[in-house]
Amino acid sequence: MAKKGLVKGALILSSAGVICHLLGVLFRIPLSNIVGNYGIGLYQLVFPLYALLLIVSSAGIPVALSKMIARVRDDRRQTKRVFVNALVVLFVIGLVITLVFLALARPIAGWQGKPEIWPLYLAIAPAVWFVCVISAYRGYFQGLNNMVPTAVSQIVEQVVKVGVGLGLAFWLIRYSILWAVFGAILAVAISELVAVIMLAIVYVVQVRQQKQETVTQNQKLGFWSFLSWQVVRRIFAISAPIMVMSLAFPLVQLFDSFYVVNALKSNGVAQATELYGIATGSVHTLINVPSVVGVAIATVMLPMVSRAFKQGDFKTMRQKSWTALGVFCLFGLAATLGLFLLPKLILTLLYGRAFNGRPEELSIGILLLRIESWAIILIGLTQVTGSILQGCDHEKVPMWALIIGGVVKIVFELLALKPLGIMAVSIANILCYAVALIISGSVLIKLFLQGK
């Protein structure tokens, strides 16, 4: 029964993840054709900082919420108590960071050497607030082992982003590439708002079905009565190592957004922004499509492993863990071989217009995709292994693993970017996840052998 739950939950999230990434590809391909590699380069300059702020504001808390709810889900009052505290904390943090983001839009753009892109930061800032609230709802449902709301909201989010983003980009390209990119980024914030509304409605419907409370004046008092500093402290105690871990790679990507283009330009590369767009846009988009299976398995594994660990059922915990790792190995190897063997076909089929008449850029894209295809297995196994360790109260291990991996990546880029060019970024990504997997995997194996 537990195995069936694992497979069902992973299948739901994997299916949603694949659909979302296919929609993401359908978004990126026309967007690349509308704004070109230069426009994608501008798009990618904004997202590392956005991703970093998302992690500072919300990463770790949804995982902590899922883990805590999985352990108390038989008690509805305790379940709601955990959720309410997480929701309030995320709401406040998201609002504060969004306001700071809006205030610093111009200085940030100037620091990146592209002062003209400051409107892009205004467009993306509200999304931070919306994603914080989304994270609370998703963590709640995942802790209850209900993956459907998360899956459906992800698909709705992507559909809105694709429709609105491409529509705005196509309409605004008549003014400039910058404004076309602005429209595409604004669609991200709009899509997150729609997802917030959808998840809130699902939650309210579920609460009414459970008949936990009636719609009276006392309901408001009841909501605030659930607030507890003890619960908040517990949430932060669990989420802090996870947040730091989640910060590792986005911080490295932020470093890339400031360093790579400038380093390439200083090395005499005229099309530095275009190459950065290929490496972090076209190639990473394709690498991330199969990685959704690893994310799905990791998300489903966390509450299951956490519950089994609390109950002392180490046999079940080990069985689920090895099954999850084995399933991803088979899938990851197939995806890696596909991208490694057919890079030219895939790039020309999906990004034909962006690479049309640019054989040198296409050759670079093929090389980068061949190199980085091997990161698929490493990324997925790192995700699943980290989730298992988090469920076993070893949150600090994957945190340090990714921090060390990130340091290795930065050092390699500092040493190799000038002699190797943009290829150094892809090689550095592989080194980062290889180091992280070796560290986390060693601890996990030791944990299994000890039976603790």
SULCOR-V484673 format. One record per residue. RES is the residue in one small letter. NEAR is the number of other C-alpha atoms within 8 Angstrom. Layout:
res->RES near->NEAR
res->RES near->NEAR
//
This chain:
res->m near->4
res->a near->5
res->k near->7
res->k near->7
res->g near->8
res->l near->12
res->v near->8
res->k near->8
res->g near->13
res->a near->13
res->l near->9
res->i near->11
res->l near->15
res->s near->13
res->s near->8
res->a near->12
res->g near->14
res->v near->12
res->i near->9
res->c near->11
res->h near->11
res->l near->9
res->l near->11
res->g near->11
res->v near->10
res->l near->9
res->f near->12
res->r near->9
res->i near->10
res->p near->9
res->l near->13
res->s near->14
res->n near->10
res->i near->9
res->v near->13
res->g near->10
res->n near->13
res->y near->10
res->g near->12
res->i near->15
res->g near->14
res->l near->13
res->y near->10
res->q near->12
res->l near->8
res->v near->10
res->f near->8
res->p near->13
res->l near->9
res->y near->11
res->a near->9
res->l near->12
res->l near->10
res->l near->12
res->i near->12
res->v near->9
res->s near->12
res->s near->15
res->a near->13
res->g near->14
res->i near->17
res->p near->13
res->v near->12
res->a near->13
res->l near->16
res->s near->16
res->k near->14
res->m near->10
res->i near->14
res->a near->14
res->r near->10
res->v near->10
res->r near->11
res->d near->5
res->d near->7
res->r near->8
res->r near->6
res->q near->9
res->t near->12
res->k near->9
res->r near->12
res->v near->12
res->f near->12
res->v near->11
res->n near->13
res->a near->13
res->l near->11
res->v near->8
res->v near->9
res->l near->14
res->f near->11
res->v near->8
res->i near->12
res->g near->16
res->l near->10
res->v near->8
res->i near->12
res->t near->12
res->l near->9
res->v near->8
res->f near->11
res->l near->10
res->a near->7
res->l near->8
res->a near->12
res->r near->9
res->p near->8
res->i near->10
res->a near->13
res->g near->10
res->w near->8
res->q near->9
res->g near->6
res->k near->8
res->p near->12
res->e near->7
res->i near->10
res->w near->11
res->p near->9
res->l near->12
res->y near->12
res->l near->11
res->a near->11
res->i near->13
res->a near->14
res->p near->10
res->a near->12
res->v near->16
res->w near->14
res->f near->13
res->v near->13
res->c near->15
res->v near->13
res->i near->12
res->s near->11
res->a near->15
res->y near->12
res->r near->12
res->g near->14
res->y near->13
res->f near->13
res->q near->14
res->g near->15
res->l near->10
res->n near->10
res->n near->9
res->m near->11
res->v near->8
res->p near->11
res->t near->11
res->a near->12
res->v near->9
res->s near->11
res->q near->12
res->i near->11
res->v near->11
res->e near->12
res->q near->12
res->v near->10
res->v near->13
res->k near->15
res->v near->13
res->g near->8
res->v near->10
res->g near->16
res->l near->14
res->g near->8
res->l near->12
res->a near->16
res->f near->10
res->w near->8
res->l near->12
res->i near->13
res->r near->6
res->y near->7
res->s near->8
res->i near->10
res->l near->10
res->w near->11
res->a near->16
res->v near->15
res->f near->12
res->g near->13
res->a near->15
res->i near->13
res->l near->12
res->a near->14
res->v near->12
res->a near->14
res->i near->11
res->s near->14
res->e near->13
res->l near->10
res->v near->11
res->a near->13
res->v near->12
res->i near->8
res->m near->9
res->l near->13
res->a near->9
res->i near->8
res->v near->9
res->y near->9
res->v near->8
res->v near->8
res->q near->8
res->v near->10
res->r near->10
res->q near->6
res->q near->6
res->k near->7
res->q near->6
res->e near->7
res->t near->7
res->v near->6
res->t near->6
res->q near->6
res->n near->7
res->q near->10
res->k near->8
res->l near->8
res->g near->8
res->f near->9
res->w near->7
res->s near->6
res->f near->10
res->l near->10
res->s near->8
res->w near->6
res->q near->6
res->v near->11
res->v near->11
res->r near->8
res->r near->8
res->i near->12
res->f near->10
res->a near->8
res->i near->12
res->s near->13
res->a near->9
res->p near->12
res->i near->14
res->m near->14
res->v near->9
res->m near->13
res->s near->12
res->l near->11
res->a near->12
res->f near->10
res->p near->12
res->l near->10
res->v near->11
res->q near->9
res->l near->11
res->f near->10
res->d near->9
res->s near->12
res->f near->9
res->y near->8
res->v near->12
res->v near->12
res->n near->9
res->a near->10
res->l near->14
res->k near->11
res->s near->7
res->n near->7
res->g near->6
res->v near->8
res->a near->5
res->q near->7
res->a near->11
res->t near->11
res->e near->11
res->l near->11
res->y near->13
res->g near->15
res->i near->13
res->a near->14
res->t near->10
res->g near->12
res->s near->12
res->v near->13
res->h near->9
res->t near->11
res->l near->9
res->i near->12
res->n near->10
res->v near->11
res->p near->12
res->s near->12
res->v near->12
res->v near->14
res->g near->14
res->v near->12
res->a near->14
res->i near->13
res->a near->14
res->t near->11
res->v near->13
res->m near->16
res->l near->15
res->p near->16
res->m near->12
res->v near->14
res->s near->15
res->r near->12
res->a near->12
res->f near->12
res->k near->8
res->q near->6
res->g near->6
res->d near->9
res->f near->10
res->k near->6
res->t near->8
res->m near->12
res->r near->9
res->q near->8
res->k near->12
res->s near->11
res->w near->8
res->t near->8
res->a near->11
res->l near->11
res->g near->8
res->v near->8
res->f near->13
res->c near->10
res->l near->8
res->f near->8
res->g near->13
res->l near->9
res->a near->8
res->a near->10
res->t near->12
res->l near->9
res->g near->8
res->l near->12
res->f near->12
res->l near->7
res->l near->8
res->p near->11
res->k near->8
res->l near->7
res->i near->9
res->l near->12
res->t near->9
res->l near->7
res->l near->7
res->y near->12
res->g near->9
res->r near->7
res->a near->9
res->f near->11
res->n near->7
res->g near->4
res->r near->7
res->p near->8
res->e near->6
res->e near->10
res->l near->11
res->s near->8
res->i near->8
res->g near->13
res->i near->11
res->l near->9
res->l near->12
res->l near->12
res->r near->12
res->i near->10
res->e near->14
res->s near->12
res->w near->11
res->a near->11
res->i near->15
res->i near->12
res->l near->12
res->i near->11
res->g near->14
res->l near->13
res->t near->12
res->q near->11
res->v near->15
res->t near->14
res->g near->13
res->s near->12
res->i near->13
res->l near->13
res->q near->12
res->g near->17
res->c near->10
res->d near->7
res->h near->9
res->e near->14
res->k near->9
res->v near->12
res->p near->15
res->m near->14
res->w near->9
res->a near->13
res->l near->15
res->i near->11
res->i near->11
res->g near->14
res->g near->12
res->v near->9
res->v near->11
res->k near->13
res->i near->11
res->v near->8
res->f near->11
res->e near->11
res->l near->7
res->l near->7
res->a near->10
res->l near->16
res->k near->9
res->p near->5
res->l near->8
res->g near->9
res->i near->12
res->m near->10
res->a near->12
res->v near->10
res->s near->12
res->i near->10
res->a near->13
res->n near->11
res->i near->12
res->l near->11
res->c near->15
res->y near->14
res->a near->10
res->v near->12
res->a near->14
res->l near->13
res->i near->8
res->i near->11
res->s near->14
res->g near->9
res->s near->8
res->v near->9
res->l near->10
res->i near->8
res->k near->8
res->l near->9
res->f near->9
res->l near->6
res->q near->6
res->g near->6
res->k near->5
//
